[in-house]
């Protein structure tokens, strides 16, 4: 695997875009390509590779509407207006607030209230947010099926979300999060803070509980990813918040989304016995095998969520050796999947806890997207570009 360049010089950028340097400078002035001074030579400018590649792909598509529409489905141009989350300049923002800064002290409930745009109202303190009595604990063996079962018990009728104003839905959303956390931990629902519930289930001390809190805040939303889009599609039909969250859970269960944590677990297992981490990584890359848990299309300079979480973990030599080997040989840095697995292992939590933590956290974002989509008042119904057998 060849390392992906993080920047191009002017000659490489113009060659990739097939434009003159004057046009390149015009792109920079219009904010289409980020430019920084070369650390080795301040007189020379470097151009962000991600921006150059995005423009090159757009030029290659031309102006055919069907090509442009298809490209939006794969980290392409924005397709839906949203006030919830912004990813820009290598940073993540929840309604204008830096998620990395929030993770320093905010609770998961604080992050949920921000994403839901609750203002000064605390739906978690509402009596209607208290855990529903009389619901049995789901006994499914894995966290995601347990969470789906909990939602089915909590909302058997599937009440439509368009039947109420958003502020009337907040307490029910808060209760929903508490039940999801309980299902993920295979415990009875509680009105305690979600990170306390999860920490108690894992037998963690205060330090461990704080790490769980940080992870929940950092993972609460990530713009229009696959599971958030699935939740919005479900919500656009008028289905309940619980149904929208079930849609998110279904999407998250796939190996290319939340299931990526299990592939990271397998990577840790594979490299555990390696005597020379750098050699083991080099051999893996030489075989053409990707390293799960490294790199992210939206963060060419590194996933800030992973940086914050890994910085808070106790030092572990083999983990650091792997990170350094991948940076040197593969040109890739850890993403949030890697960080969640590292957290799970550092705290001694059971296997599967990484994706469970991710799912509980992301449910706050799914609810935010469902509520926002409700306000749009329209069905999400894209068209397909038929490429099958012509009609006879």
NORKA-V852561 format. One record per pair of residues at least 12 apart in sequence whose ideal C-beta (glycine too) atoms are under 10 Angstrom apart, sorted by the first residue. I is the first residue (numbers start at 1). J is the second residue. D is the distance in whole Angstrom. If there is no record, write none. Layout:
i/j/d
I/J/D
I/J/D
This chain:
i/j/d
1/284/9
1/285/5
1/286/9
1/287/9
1/288/7
1/289/8
1/290/7
1/291/8
1/295/10
1/329/9
1/330/6
1/331/9
1/332/9
2/285/9
2/330/9
2/331/8
3/285/9
3/326/10
3/327/9
3/328/9
3/329/8
3/330/6
3/331/3
3/332/8
4/49/7
4/50/9
4/53/9
4/295/7
4/297/10
4/300/7
4/330/9
4/331/6
4/332/7
5/46/10
5/48/10
5/49/5
5/50/10
5/52/9
5/53/9
5/300/9
5/331/8
6/46/9
6/48/8
6/49/6
6/50/8
6/300/6
6/301/6
6/302/10
6/331/8
7/34/9
7/35/9
7/36/7
7/38/8
7/45/9
7/46/4
7/47/6
7/48/6
7/49/6
7/50/9
7/51/10
7/52/9
7/300/9
7/301/9
8/24/10
8/33/9
8/46/7
8/47/5
8/48/8
8/49/6
8/51/9
8/52/6
8/53/9
9/38/8
9/41/10
9/44/7
9/45/8
9/46/6
9/47/7
10/24/6
10/25/9
10/35/9
10/44/8
10/45/7
10/46/9
10/47/7
11/24/10
12/46/9
12/47/8
12/49/9
12/52/8
13/27/9
13/28/10
13/33/7
13/35/9
13/45/9
13/46/9
13/47/4
13/48/9
13/49/8
13/51/9
13/52/5
13/55/9
13/56/9
14/47/9
14/52/9
16/47/9
16/49/9
16/52/6
16/53/7
16/55/9
16/56/5
16/59/10
17/33/9
17/47/10
17/52/6
17/53/10
17/55/6
17/56/6
17/59/7
18/56/8
18/59/8
18/60/10
19/55/9
19/56/10
19/59/9
24/45/9
24/47/7
24/52/9
24/55/10
25/45/9
25/47/10
27/47/9
27/51/8
27/52/9
27/55/7
28/45/8
28/47/7
28/48/10
28/51/9
31/51/9
32/51/6
32/52/9
32/54/8
32/55/6
32/58/10
33/47/5
33/48/6
33/49/10
33/50/9
33/51/4
33/52/6
33/54/9
33/55/7
34/46/9
34/47/7
34/48/4
34/49/10
34/50/8
34/51/6
34/52/10
34/89/8
34/90/10
35/47/5
35/48/7
35/51/9
36/48/8
48/89/10
48/90/10
48/300/7
48/301/9
49/300/6
49/301/10
50/75/10
50/90/10
50/297/8
50/298/8
50/299/9
50/300/4
50/301/9
51/300/9
53/297/10
53/300/9
54/71/10
54/75/9
54/76/8
54/77/9
54/297/10
57/71/7
57/74/10
57/75/10
57/76/8
58/71/8
58/76/9
58/77/8
61/76/9
65/385/10
66/383/9
66/385/5
67/385/9
69/382/8
69/383/8
69/385/8
70/385/7
72/224/10
72/382/9
73/226/10
73/229/9
73/382/9
74/297/9
75/225/10
75/296/10
75/297/5
75/298/7
78/223/9
78/224/8
79/224/7
79/229/9
79/380/10
79/382/9
80/223/10
80/224/6
80/228/10
80/229/8
80/232/7
80/369/9
80/372/9
80/373/8
80/376/8
80/380/8
81/372/9
81/376/8
82/221/10
82/223/7
82/224/7
82/228/9
82/232/9
82/368/9
82/369/7
82/372/6
82/373/9
82/376/10
83/95/7
83/96/9
83/117/8
83/368/9
83/372/7
83/375/10
84/114/9
84/115/6
84/116/9
84/117/8
84/221/6
84/223/8
84/224/9
84/228/9
84/365/7
84/368/5
84/369/7
84/371/9
84/372/6
85/99/8
85/115/8
85/220/9
85/221/5
85/222/7
85/223/5
85/224/8
85/225/10
85/228/9
85/365/7
85/368/8
85/369/9
86/99/10
86/223/7
87/99/10
87/222/7
87/223/5
87/224/10
87/296/10
87/298/5
87/299/8
87/304/9
88/298/9
89/301/9
90/298/9
90/299/6
90/300/8
90/301/5
90/302/7
90/303/9
90/304/6
90/307/10
91/299/9
91/304/6
92/218/8
92/220/10
92/221/8
92/222/7
92/223/8
92/298/9
92/299/9
92/303/9
92/304/6
92/305/7
92/308/10
92/336/10
93/221/10
93/223/10
94/106/10
94/111/7
94/112/10
94/114/5
94/115/6
94/217/9
94/220/7
94/221/6
94/364/10
94/365/9
94/368/9
95/114/6
95/115/7
95/116/10
95/117/7
95/221/10
95/368/9
96/114/9
97/110/10
97/111/9
97/114/6
97/115/10
98/304/9
99/111/8
99/114/10
99/217/7
99/218/6
99/219/9
99/220/8
99/221/8
99/222/9
99/304/8
99/305/7
99/308/8
100/214/10
100/217/9
100/218/7
100/304/5
100/305/7
100/307/8
100/308/5
100/309/10
100/311/10
101/217/10
101/308/9
102/114/8
102/214/9
102/217/5
102/218/8
102/220/9
102/308/10
103/213/8
103/214/5
103/215/8
103/216/9
103/217/4
103/218/5
103/219/10
103/220/10
103/304/10
103/305/8
103/308/6
103/309/8
103/312/9
104/214/8
104/217/9
104/308/8
104/312/10
105/210/10
105/213/9
105/214/10
105/217/9
106/213/8
106/214/9
106/216/10
106/217/6
106/220/10
107/124/9
107/193/6
107/194/8
107/195/7
107/196/9
107/213/6
107/216/8
107/217/8
108/124/10
108/177/8
108/181/9
108/193/7
108/194/5
108/195/6
108/196/10
108/198/9
108/212/9
108/213/6
108/214/10
108/215/9
108/216/4
108/217/6
108/219/9
108/220/7
108/360/8
108/361/7
108/364/7
109/122/8
109/123/9
109/124/5
109/125/9
109/129/10
109/174/8
109/177/8
109/178/10
109/193/6
109/194/7
109/195/9
109/213/10
109/216/9
109/217/10
109/364/9
110/122/9
110/124/10
110/193/10
110/213/10
110/217/8
110/220/10
111/213/10
111/216/7
111/217/5
111/218/9
111/219/9
111/220/5
111/221/8
111/361/8
111/364/6
111/365/9
111/368/10
112/124/8
112/170/9
112/173/8
112/174/7
112/177/7
112/194/9
112/216/9
112/217/9
112/220/7
112/221/10
112/361/9
112/363/9
112/364/4
112/365/9
112/367/7
112/368/8
113/170/8
113/174/9
113/364/9
114/217/10
114/220/9
114/221/10
114/364/9
114/368/9
115/220/6
115/221/6
115/364/6
115/365/6
115/366/10
115/367/8
115/368/4
115/369/9
115/371/9
115/372/10
116/166/8
116/167/9
116/169/9
116/170/6
116/173/7
116/174/9
116/364/8
116/365/10
116/367/7
116/368/5
116/370/10
116/371/6
116/372/9
117/166/8
117/167/10
117/170/10
117/368/8
117/371/8
117/372/9
118/166/9
118/167/8
118/170/6
118/173/10
118/174/10
119/167/9
121/167/7
121/170/7
121/171/10
122/170/9
122/171/10
122/174/9
123/167/8
123/168/10
123/169/9
123/170/3
123/171/5
123/172/8
123/173/7
123/174/4
123/175/9
123/177/10
124/170/9
124/171/8
124/173/10
124/174/5
124/175/9
124/177/8
124/178/8
124/191/8
124/193/9
124/194/9
125/171/9
125/174/9
125/191/9
126/170/7
126/171/4
126/172/9
126/174/7
126/175/9
127/171/8
128/168/9
128/170/9
128/171/4
128/172/7
128/174/8
128/175/7
129/170/8
129/171/4
129/172/7
129/173/8
129/174/4
129/175/5
129/176/9
129/177/9
129/178/7
129/191/8
130/171/9
130/174/9
130/175/7
130/178/8
130/189/9
130/190/10
130/191/6
131/154/9
131/175/6
131/178/5
131/179/6
131/182/7
131/188/8
131/189/3
131/190/7
131/191/6
131/192/10
132/150/10
132/153/8
132/154/6
132/155/10
132/172/10
132/175/7
132/176/10
132/178/9
132/179/7
132/189/7
133/189/9
134/153/10
135/150/8
135/153/5
135/154/7
135/179/7
135/182/9
135/183/10
135/188/9
135/189/7
136/149/10
136/150/10
136/153/7
136/188/9
137/149/9
137/150/8
137/153/10
137/179/10
137/182/7
137/183/7
137/185/10
137/186/7
137/187/7
137/188/6
137/189/8
138/150/5
138/151/9
138/152/9
138/153/7
138/179/10
138/182/9
138/183/5
138/186/8
139/186/8
140/183/8
140/186/9
141/186/10
141/352/9
142/253/9
142/352/6
142/355/9
142/356/9
143/180/10
143/183/7
143/184/5
143/185/8
143/186/8
143/249/10
143/253/10
143/258/10
143/350/10
143/352/5
143/353/8
143/354/10
143/355/7
143/356/4
143/357/9
143/358/10
143/359/7
143/360/9
144/183/9
144/184/9
144/249/6
144/250/9
144/252/7
144/253/5
144/258/8
144/259/9
144/352/9
144/355/7
144/356/8
144/359/6
145/183/9
145/249/9
145/253/9
146/180/9
146/182/9
146/183/4
146/184/7
146/185/9
146/186/7
146/356/9
147/179/9
147/180/5
147/181/9
147/182/9
147/183/5
147/184/6
147/245/8
147/246/9
147/249/6
147/252/10
147/253/10
147/356/8
147/359/6
147/360/8
147/363/8
148/180/10
148/183/8
148/242/10
148/245/9
148/246/6
148/249/6
148/250/8
148/253/9
148/359/10
149/183/7
150/176/9
150/179/5
150/180/6
150/181/10
150/182/7
150/183/4
150/184/9
150/189/8
150/242/9
151/176/7
151/179/8
151/180/7
151/183/8
151/240/9
151/241/9
151/242/5
151/243/8
151/244/10
151/245/6
151/246/5
151/249/8
151/363/9
152/242/8
152/243/10
152/246/8
153/179/8
153/183/9
153/242/10
154/172/9
154/175/8
154/176/6
154/178/10
154/179/5
154/180/9
154/183/9
154/189/9
154/240/10
154/241/10
154/242/6
154/245/10
155/172/9
155/176/8
155/179/10
155/239/10
155/240/5
155/241/8
155/242/4
155/243/7
155/245/9
155/246/9
156/242/9
157/240/8
157/242/10
158/239/6
158/240/5
158/241/10
158/242/7
158/243/6
158/246/10
159/172/9
159/239/9
159/240/5
159/241/9
159/242/8
159/243/9
160/237/9
160/238/5
160/239/7
160/240/6
160/241/10
160/243/9
160/374/10
161/173/10
161/234/10
161/235/6
161/236/10
161/237/10
161/238/7
161/239/7
161/240/6
161/241/6
161/242/9
161/243/8
161/244/7
161/367/10
161/370/6
161/371/8
161/373/9
161/374/5
162/235/9
162/237/10
162/238/5
162/239/9
162/240/10
162/374/6
162/375/10
162/377/8
163/238/9
163/240/9
164/241/10
164/374/9
165/374/10
166/371/5
166/372/9
166/374/7
166/375/7
167/371/10
169/240/9
169/241/6
169/367/8
169/370/9
169/371/7
169/374/8
170/241/10
170/367/9
170/371/9
172/240/9
172/241/7
172/242/9
172/367/10
173/241/6
173/242/9
173/245/9
173/363/9
173/364/8
173/366/10
173/367/5
173/368/9
173/370/9
173/371/8
174/191/10
174/194/10
174/364/10
174/367/9
175/189/8
175/191/9
176/240/10
176/241/6
176/242/6
176/245/7
176/363/7
176/364/10
176/366/10
176/367/7
177/194/6
177/216/10
177/245/9
177/360/7
177/361/10
177/363/6
177/364/6
177/367/8
178/190/7
178/191/7
178/192/8
178/193/10
178/194/7
178/197/8
178/360/10
179/242/9
180/194/9
180/242/10
180/245/7
180/249/9
180/356/9
180/359/7
180/360/5
180/361/10
180/363/5
180/364/10
181/193/9
181/194/5
181/195/9
181/196/10
181/197/5
181/198/6
181/201/9
181/216/9
181/356/9
181/357/10
181/359/10
181/360/5
181/361/10
181/363/9
182/194/9
182/197/7
182/198/9
182/201/9
182/360/10
183/356/9
183/359/10
183/360/9
184/197/9
184/198/7
184/201/8
184/352/9
184/353/8
184/355/9
184/356/4
184/357/7
184/358/10
184/359/7
184/360/5
184/363/10
185/197/6
185/198/6
185/199/9
185/200/8
185/201/3
185/202/8
185/349/10
185/353/9
185/356/8
185/357/10
185/360/9
186/201/7
186/350/10
186/356/9
187/200/8
187/201/5
193/209/9
193/212/10
193/213/8
193/216/10
194/212/9
194/213/8
194/216/6
194/360/7
194/361/9
194/363/10
194/364/9
195/208/10
195/209/6
195/210/8
195/211/9
195/212/5
195/213/4
195/214/9
195/215/8
195/216/6
195/217/9
195/357/10
195/360/9
195/361/10
196/209/6
196/212/9
196/213/9
197/209/10
197/212/9
197/360/9
198/212/5
198/213/9
198/215/9
198/216/8
198/349/9
198/353/9
198/356/8
198/357/7
198/360/7
198/361/10
199/211/9
199/212/5
199/213/8
199/347/9
199/349/10
201/349/9
201/350/10
201/353/9
201/356/10
202/344/9
202/347/6
202/348/8
202/349/5
202/350/8
202/353/7
202/357/10
203/347/9
203/348/8
203/349/9
204/347/6
204/348/9
204/349/8
205/347/10
207/312/9
207/314/9
207/347/9
208/343/9
208/346/9
208/347/5
208/348/9
208/349/9
209/347/10
210/312/8
211/309/8
211/312/6
211/313/7
211/314/10
211/343/6
211/346/8
211/347/7
212/343/8
212/347/8
212/349/9
212/353/10
212/357/7
212/360/10
212/361/10
214/305/10
214/308/7
214/309/6
214/311/10
214/312/6
214/313/10
214/343/9
215/305/9
215/308/9
215/309/6
215/312/9
215/336/9
215/339/8
215/340/6
215/343/6
215/344/10
215/354/9
215/357/6
215/358/8
215/360/10
215/361/7
216/357/7
216/358/9
216/360/7
216/361/4
216/362/9
216/364/8
217/305/9
217/308/9
217/309/10
217/361/8
217/364/9
218/303/10
218/304/8
218/305/4
218/306/9
218/307/10
218/308/6
218/309/6
218/336/7
218/339/8
218/340/9
218/361/8
219/305/7
219/309/9
219/336/6
219/339/9
219/340/8
219/357/7
219/358/5
219/359/9
219/360/9
219/361/4
219/362/6
219/363/10
219/364/9
219/365/8
220/360/10
220/361/5
220/362/7
220/363/9
220/364/5
220/365/5
220/366/10
220/367/10
220/368/8
221/361/9
221/362/7
221/363/10
221/364/7
221/365/3
221/366/8
221/367/10
221/368/6
221/369/8
222/296/10
222/298/8
222/305/8
222/336/8
222/361/10
222/362/8
222/365/7
223/298/8
223/365/9
223/369/9
224/369/8
225/248/9
225/251/8
225/252/9
225/257/7
225/298/9
225/362/8
225/365/9
225/369/10
226/248/9
226/251/5
226/252/8
226/254/8
226/256/8
226/257/5
226/258/9
227/245/9
227/247/8
227/248/4
227/249/8
227/250/8
227/251/4
227/252/5
227/253/9
227/254/9
227/257/6
227/258/7
227/358/10
227/359/9
227/362/6
227/363/9
227/365/8
227/366/7
227/369/9
228/244/10
228/247/10
228/248/7
228/251/8
228/252/10
228/362/8
228/365/6
228/366/6
228/368/9
228/369/5
228/370/9
228/373/10
229/247/9
229/248/9
229/251/8
229/369/8
229/373/10
229/380/8
230/244/8
230/245/10
230/246/9
230/247/4
230/248/6
230/249/9
230/250/7
230/251/4
230/252/9
230/257/10
230/366/8
230/369/9
231/243/9
231/244/4
231/245/7
231/246/9
231/247/5
231/248/4
231/249/9
231/250/10
231/251/8
231/252/10
231/362/9
231/363/9
231/365/8
231/366/4
231/367/8
231/368/9
231/369/5
231/370/5
231/373/8
232/244/8
232/247/9
232/248/9
232/366/9
232/369/5
232/370/7
232/372/8
232/373/4
232/374/10
232/376/9
232/380/6
233/247/7
233/251/10
233/369/10
233/370/10
233/373/8
233/379/9
233/380/5
233/381/9
233/382/9
234/246/7
234/247/4
234/248/8
234/250/9
234/251/10
234/366/9
234/369/10
234/370/7
234/373/9
234/380/9
235/247/8
235/248/10
235/366/9
235/367/9
235/369/7
235/370/4
235/371/8
235/372/8
235/373/4
235/374/6
235/376/9
235/380/9
236/370/9
236/373/5
236/374/8
236/376/7
236/377/9
236/378/7
236/379/5
236/380/4
236/381/8
237/373/10
237/379/6
237/380/8
237/381/10
238/374/8
238/377/10
238/379/9
239/370/9
240/370/9
241/363/10
241/366/9
241/367/6
241/370/6
241/371/8
241/374/9
242/367/10
242/370/10
243/370/9
244/363/10
244/366/6
244/367/7
244/369/8
244/370/4
244/371/9
244/373/8
244/374/9
245/359/9
245/362/9
245/363/5
245/364/10
245/366/5
245/367/7
245/370/8
246/366/9
247/366/8
247/370/9
248/359/8
248/362/7
248/363/7
248/365/8
248/366/4
248/367/9
248/369/8
248/370/9
249/359/6
249/362/9
249/363/8
249/366/8
251/362/10
251/366/9
252/355/8
252/358/7
252/359/6
252/362/7
252/363/9
252/366/9
253/355/8
253/359/9
255/292/9
257/337/9
257/355/9
257/358/9
257/362/10
258/337/8
258/340/10
258/354/9
258/355/5
258/356/9
258/358/5
258/359/6
258/362/8
259/337/9
259/355/7
260/292/6
260/293/7
260/335/8
260/336/9
260/337/4
260/338/9
260/340/9
260/341/9
260/354/10
260/355/9
260/358/9
261/292/9
261/293/8
261/336/9
261/337/5
261/338/9
261/339/10
261/340/6
261/341/5
261/344/8
261/351/10
261/352/9
261/353/9
261/354/4
261/355/5
261/356/9
261/357/9
261/358/7
262/292/9
262/337/9
262/341/9
262/351/8
262/352/8
262/354/8
262/355/7
263/290/9
263/291/10
263/292/4
263/293/7
263/337/8
263/341/9
264/291/9
264/292/5
264/293/4
264/294/9
264/334/9
264/335/9
264/337/5
264/338/5
264/339/9
264/340/8
264/341/4
264/342/9
264/344/10
264/354/8
265/292/9
265/293/9
265/337/10
265/341/6
265/344/8
265/345/8
265/351/6
265/352/9
265/354/7
265/355/10
266/292/8
266/341/10
267/281/10
267/284/8
267/289/10
267/290/10
267/291/6
267/292/6
267/293/6
267/294/9
267/322/8
267/338/8
267/341/9
268/292/10
268/293/9
268/318/9
268/319/8
268/322/8
268/338/9
268/341/6
268/342/8
268/344/10
268/345/7
270/284/8
270/289/10
271/284/8
271/291/9
271/318/8
271/319/10
271/321/9
271/322/6
271/325/9
272/318/7
274/318/9
274/321/9
274/322/9
274/325/10
276/321/9
276/325/9
277/317/9
277/318/7
277/319/10
277/320/9
277/321/4
277/322/6
277/323/10
277/324/8
277/325/5
277/326/9
278/321/7
278/322/9
278/324/8
278/325/4
278/326/10
278/328/7
278/329/7
279/325/9
279/329/10
280/321/10
280/322/9
280/325/8
281/294/10
281/321/9
281/322/7
281/324/9
281/325/4
281/326/6
281/327/10
281/328/9
281/329/6
281/330/7
282/325/8
282/328/9
282/329/5
282/330/9
284/325/10
284/326/10
284/329/9
284/330/9
285/325/10
285/326/9
285/329/6
285/330/6
285/332/10
286/329/9
290/330/9
290/332/9
291/322/9
291/325/9
291/326/6
291/329/9
291/330/6
291/332/7
291/334/10
291/338/9
292/335/9
292/337/7
292/338/8
292/341/9
293/306/9
293/322/9
293/323/10
293/326/9
293/332/9
293/334/6
293/335/6
293/336/9
293/337/5
293/338/3
293/339/8
293/340/9
293/341/7
293/342/9
294/306/9
294/322/9
294/323/8
294/326/5
294/327/9
294/330/6
294/331/9
294/332/4
294/333/7
294/334/6
294/335/6
294/337/9
294/338/6
295/326/9
295/330/8
295/331/8
295/332/4
295/333/7
295/334/9
295/335/6
295/338/10
296/332/9
296/333/8
296/334/9
296/335/5
296/336/8
296/337/9
297/335/10
298/335/10
299/333/8
299/335/7
299/336/10
300/331/10
300/332/10
300/333/9
301/333/8
302/327/9
302/332/9
302/333/4
302/334/8
302/335/8
303/333/7
303/334/7
303/335/4
303/336/6
303/337/9
303/338/8
303/339/8
304/336/9
305/334/10
305/335/8
305/336/5
305/339/7
305/340/9
306/323/10
306/333/7
306/334/4
306/335/5
306/336/5
306/337/8
306/338/6
306/339/4
306/340/9
306/342/9
307/333/8
307/334/8
307/335/10
307/336/10
307/339/8
308/336/10
308/339/8
309/334/9
309/336/7
309/338/9
309/339/4
309/340/8
309/342/8
309/343/6
310/323/8
310/333/10
310/334/6
310/336/10
310/338/8
310/339/5
310/342/6
310/343/8
310/346/10
311/339/10
312/339/10
312/343/9
312/346/10
313/339/8
313/342/6
313/343/6
313/345/9
313/346/5
313/347/9
314/346/6
314/347/10
315/346/10
316/342/8
316/345/8
316/346/7
319/334/9
319/338/9
319/341/10
319/342/6
319/345/8
319/346/8
322/334/9
322/338/9
322/342/9
323/338/8
323/342/9
326/338/9
336/354/10
336/358/8
336/361/10
337/354/8
337/355/9
337/358/8
338/354/10
339/354/9
340/353/9
340/354/4
340/355/8
340/356/10
340/357/6
340/358/6
340/361/9
341/353/9
341/354/5
341/355/9
342/354/9
343/357/8
344/356/9
344/357/8
